[in-house]
Amino acid sequence: MILDQNGNTSIITQEKATIIELVKKIQALYPKFKNNNIIVALNTLGAFGKADIVEFLELSKTHRGTKQSFVVVTNKIDLDVVPEEIVVVPTLQEAYDLIEMEDMERDLGF
């Protein structure tokens, strides 16, 4: 797991471990970046399915409940199988764009 910081956004990149191991690591380190927007970049991993992406459901709900963005970046899953509560985009740039839009919405009180 590689952790980078860009302003108020934490970027977590996973290269080797399984999704389950990654989610456990994020949960263990969560206090470190709970006040930041979070991007989880999974483009370097192989293909995965709905069961894998659902592992992020609890973490996504918790983090979005604190009025922060939680975005998973991957182009290796059919977006039709992704639960509505998890935000998935195909590129890192789209993740930044989405966070920027959500920050504006929060500033406007939505």
Secondary structure, DSSP 8 states (H G I E B T S, - for coil): -EEEEETTEEEEE-SSS-HHHHHHHHHHHHHHHTTSEEEEE-TTS----HHHHGGGHHHHHHHHHTT--EEEE-SSS-GGGS-TTSEEESSHHHHHHHHHHHHHHHHTT-
